[in-house]
Amino acid sequence: MTTTDQRPTDRERGPVAETALADTTDTAAGGRAWAVVAAREIVVRLTNRAFLVSTLITLVFIAGFGAFSVWEGSRTTTYTVAVAGSDGRALVERAAVSARQDDDKVSVVATSVSGEPAARTLVDEGSADAWLHETGTGWTLTSADDADLALRTAVESALRSTALERNAAAAGTTVQALEQGTTLTTTRFDGQVGNSGFVKGATFAFALLFFMAAMMFGQQISASVVEEKQSRLVEILATAIPLRQLLAGKILGNSVIALGQVVLFAAVGLVAVSFTDLSTLLPSLSTAVVWFVLFFAVGFFALACLYAVAGALASRTEDLQSTTAPMTTILMAVYVASFGLSGKALEVASFVPIASVVSMPGRLLAGDAAWWEPVVALLLMAGFSAVTVVVGERIYRRSLMQSGGRVSWKQALTAQD
């Protein structure tokens, strides 16, 4: 009678187990098992083709969006207006000056026509954008569809200036006298000069980057844990590596990769912005990005631990949808809050752990936060992450070795070590 060794081979144990068990005695005795696991997690991610391809695609998208913005910003838009007389041409020339003052990438030119039939032909052919002509009640701008806002604004400004000059001459005064007291200046109580559209766009980018990174790496952590548990590899790992160090290695390894990817994306984004018309806002954006990276680094430790716990609570891959539901809800709430909150609600959210990853950098970019506020928010985040890791490690150890069905959070908390 022959016997067969039923223990898994090195190949069957999986990448983490293979490395961790390569020098069991040395790593366990030296207390460096977490470093072995972390290093292996990093190597596995960096050699994963899907991860590399997705990272490259995202980088290409960011760089491409920056290139498109540069091209769009350097492109001059020319509007051709058909006119039938010298008065119309004079108005168009004045509209061209007004358009250049508002945006140096907008040009307005006039082309002469004999009347309405010729103007309609040019507009239908696309040789002209509109026909400017005088009627009994004033001037009319006729186009095939709604006239572009830039063209309409320029023509309206030219008409207003011409009418003011004519009326001022008739009244024996000057345009400056007529316009006295009509200028509106907008300021802020804090003295800051902001760009609300840019702030909203950057905050949305922070939220999207955080959501994508947390979801991708979090799901990978939970899937890795449940696969080791389902295949019983964790029982082999537990004989060589303390479960506390196994968890620490997984959190640290994935956090390093996640942080590295976020820094890479942010750096490419800043370079892209430097080539656009928004480059003047680069100093404030860079400061906000640095704070975002800091908040992400601290907050992701808590999320990574929670996702590892979710994997330990599950007994099979199909259970992950329910065990990871709380984290998914939190991430969705942070994502929606990034563009759904304002005023006092946004200020409060910027101090709430996890939500502050996006909210506080957004407030810093808008100039709405004092220097001490991000410091306090980061300390609150660090405290939350520390408590989460301590409690999560206890749940992880108590649920990882249990089999026979999904373990609830309550059962894991009340179970004996």
Secondary structure, DSSP 8 states (H G I E B T S, - for coil): ------S--HHHH-HHHHHHTTTHHHHHHHT-HHHHHHHHHHHHHHT-HHHHHHHHHHHHHHHHHHHHHHHHHH--EEEEEEESSHHHHHHHHHHHHHHHHH-TTEEEEEEE-SSHHHHHHHHHHTS-SEEEEEETTEEEEE-SSS--HHHHHHHHHHHHHHHHHHHHHHHTS-HHHHHTT-------TT-----HHHHHHHHHHHHHHHHHHHHHHHHHHHHHHHHHHHTTHHHHHHHHS-HHHHHHHHHHHHHHHHHHHHHHHHHHHHHHHHTSGGGGGHHHHHHHHHHHHHHHHHHHHHHHHHHHHHHHH-SSGGGHHHHTHHHHHHHHHHHHHHHH--HHHHHHHTTSTTTHHHHHHHHHHHT-S-THHHHHHHHHHHHHHHHHHHHHHHHHHHHHT--SS---HHHHHHS--
